[in-house]
């Protein structure tokens, strides 16, 4: 199965708006239109541009496409994988460049070398006889904030290779990533031997702890502190979650330590299922008490004492 990189085809990124997508599409469509561009790759590129535009300007198609890419990456999906613990796989690297060129640009790189010498023939024969070995994987790590995991993010990662020096790669961190998940970039590891495949780049994800919210599966937990009056009367409680302002309706007669559940306002799964927000209530006195408030508390105290004596 193949997945084209529609974002790369349109020269945009995952956060691009519909207007940005439309503007980029118009420029590229004009550039590669077969009526004006007679190069061999123009017709294929024009087709890919239209395909990418159709998917990325349709919200439902775009969400489905992003989920598929998060699972399988771009290029050919390798079903024979020994990395059963790796949840997200991203195909890239030397071994699939030719496929990407063919898929996206409509032409294929010719790797055949023009050599007819006896020495080269004998070397090829020796390589066939020798057992091929896959290159070793390279292990790396990235840190992702809770907010980045909620929305999905593109991260840059630098890997130092003894052959090619320092290389920078773009890593597509999908929505709903969890701490300890791994991302695989195929063929970006150490080179194979005797014609064997390159190893993979395995990236372990560390989900950073948030100052306010704690992650529990796809639920979020948060401690809130309210006044005795709000605990008794109930009312609206305002809080900020990622880019959203939420007004929570607190019920009457709340007790210290009680949990208030706000449905579908938690974290998110890879399938875009939203968890719940769980608020643990702590009741505390305000820092500054006015004289009027103090008199009201005196009246409440009198009522409490009278109730206790009855």
N, C-alpha and C positions, 0 to 999 in steps of 0.2 A: 504494500500500500504506500502511496506517495502523498505528501502534503506540501504544496507550494507555499513559499513564504510570501504571502500576499502583502505584508507590511513592507518587505524589502522591494517587491516588485513596484509598489507605488511610491517608494522613497519616503515612507512615513514611519511612525512608531506606534506602539500599542495604545498610547494615550491620545493619539490624534483625533480631533473632532471630525464630525461629518463634513463641515465646511472645508477643513484642511484636506480631507480625503478627496473631496470633489475638485478642489483647486489643483491638486497634484495630478489627479486623473486627467483633467483637461489638458495640462501641459504635456503629459506623456502620450496621450491619445493623439495629439497634434503632431508630436515628434515621430511616432511610429506608425502613423496611418499608412496603409499599403499604397494608397493613391499618390502619396508624396514621398514616401521612403521606400526605395527599391532595394535596400540591403537584404541579404538572405534571412536575417533574423527578425525583420520588421513584422512580418505577418504573424509569426508565433508570439512575439512580444505583445503585439496589439491584442491578440486573443487573450493572453494572460492578464493584461491590464484591465480588460473588460470583465474578466472572470473575478479578479480581485475586487474591483469596484462593486460588482453585484453582491459579493459576500459581505464586505466590510461596511456597506451602507444599509444593510438589513440587520437590525438588532438581534433578531433570533438566530439568523445564519452566523453572525459574528460571534455570538456567545458559544454556539455549537463548535465553530471552527477553533476558537481559543481553547476550549476544553480538549478537543482532539489533539491539537498541537502540544498542549501541556502534557498529555499522556505519551504521545508518540514522537513528537518533534518533527523536523523537516527532513525530507529525503525518504529513504526506504526503511521500513520498520523491520528490524531483525528479530524474527520470532525465535531463533535459536540463541537464547541468552542465558548464561550461567548466573547472571546477577539477579536472582529472583527477589532479593530484598530491596532492589532499587525501584522506587515507585514511579519516578518521572524520568523519561528518556528523551534526550534531544540529539538528533542525528546531525552530524556535521563533520568537517575535517577533510583530510586529503582523500580518503577512500571514497567519499561521495561527492566530491567537487564536480566530477564529470557528469554525474547524474543530475546535479542541480543546474549545471550549465545547459544540459539538454532539456530539462523540465522548464526552466525559467526563460532562458534566452534562445532556445531553439537550435543550438548547435552543440556539437560534441568535440571535445578535445581529443586529438589523435596522439596516443602515447607510444605508437610504434616508432622505433628508431631505424633509420636507414643505415643498416650495417650488414654487410655480407661477408665479413671476414671469417676465417676458420676459427680464430680465437674466440670471437663472440659466440659462435655456434656451440663450441665446446663448453663455454661457461654456462650457457643456457641449459645444456644437457645435464651439467653437474647440479644446477639449481633444482631441476625437476627431480633428480634422484634424492636430493637432501630433503629431509622432513621439514615442512614449514612450521614455524612457531609464531604464535600471536605475541605481540609486544606486551610488556607489563603495563598495568593501569597506573595512572597518576592519581593520587588522592589529594583533594584540597577541601577547603571549608569556606563558607560564606555566612555572614550574619544578616538576619532579616528582622525588621521590627514587626510588631503585631499589626500595625497599620499597613505595612508593605505586604504582609501575608494576606491581609483581608482583600486588598485591591489587586494584588499581583504586581510584579515589578520586573524591570530589566536591570540586571547588575553587571558590572564589569569585573572581570577576574583576570589577574596577571599570573601566568605560569612560566617558570624558567625551565627551559629545556637545554640539555647539554649539546644538542645539535643545532637548534634554531635560535637559541638565546631566549630573551624575554618576549612572550607572546600574550596579547590581551584578547580575551574572548567576551562576548556578550551572552549572558545567561538569562534565560527567560524563566523567572520564578513564577509558577502558576498560582492562581487564586486558591486559598485554602491550604497552603503549605503548613505542615506541622513540624514541630521540633524533632530532629532526628531523621527526617526524610532525606532522600538523596536524589540528586539529579545526575544523569549520565550524558556526557557529550561523547558520542561514539567517534572512534578513530583519532582522538586528540591526545592519546597517551603515547607511550614509548613505541618506536617503530618495531615492526615484526621482523623476523629473520627468515631468510630463504623464501621470500614471497608471502610470508604470513601477514595477517591483518595487523594493523596498528592496535595498540591497546586503547583503552578508553580513559577519559577524564571523569572521575567520580567526585562529585561535589557534595559534601555533607552539609546539611542546613542546620544552623543554630538559630532558633527563634528566640529573640531577646525578650526578657521579661519587661512588661510595661509597668510604669509607675503607679497607674491607677487600676488597671484591669488585669485579672488573672485568667488564663485560659484553662478551661476544663472540657476537653473534647472539642466540641464546637460551641459550647456555652462560654459566656464571660461572667466573671464574678467581680463584684465591686463593693467595698464598704462605704456606707454613707452615714453622715452624722446629722441628726435633726434635733430640733428643740422639743421640749415636753409638750408645748402647745400644738405643734404640728403632729406629734405622735397621737395626741388625743383627738384633735379635730380632723386631721387628714387634709389633703390638698395636693397641689401641684409641686413637683420637685424637678428642677432644671439641671440637666447635666449635658456634657459634650462627649460624644463618642465618634472618634475619627473626624470626619468632616460634617457630622450631623448633630444638630441640637435636638435633644429629646426632652419632652415634658412627661414625667411619670406621675400618674395619679396614685397617691398614697392613700390607703384606706384608713378609716378611723380606728382608734384604740390599738395602735401598734405597740408592741412590746420590744424591749431591748434584745437584740439578737435575732429578731424575726427576719425571715427572708421574703422579699417581694419579688415576684417573677414578672418580667416584661417579655412577652413572647416575641420571637423573631427579631430580636435586637442584639443578638450575640455575634459570635464569629461566623465563619462560613466554611462549607465543605468544598471539595474540588468539583462537586456537582451543583454548586451554588445553592445548597440547602442552608438556610440561616438557622443558627442556634438561638438560645434564649439568653437574656441578660438577667442575672440573679443579684439582687441588691440586698446586702446584709445591713440591717438598721442598727445604728447606735444612737442612743438618746443622751443628750448632754445639754447642760445649761449654757445659754449665750454668755459671751465674755463680758458684755456690759448690760447691766440691769438698771432700767430707769426707776425713778421713784414710783411712778404710776404702776409699772409692772410689779414692783415689790408689793404694793398694796393689793393688787389682784391676787398674787400668790398667797398673801395673808388670808384673803377671803377663801381661797381654795383650801388652805390648811384648816381653817375653821370648819369648813364643810366636811373634810376628811375626819377630823376629830369627832364631830357630831355623829357621823356615820359609824365610827368605831365604838362609840358609847351606847348606841342604840341596841 
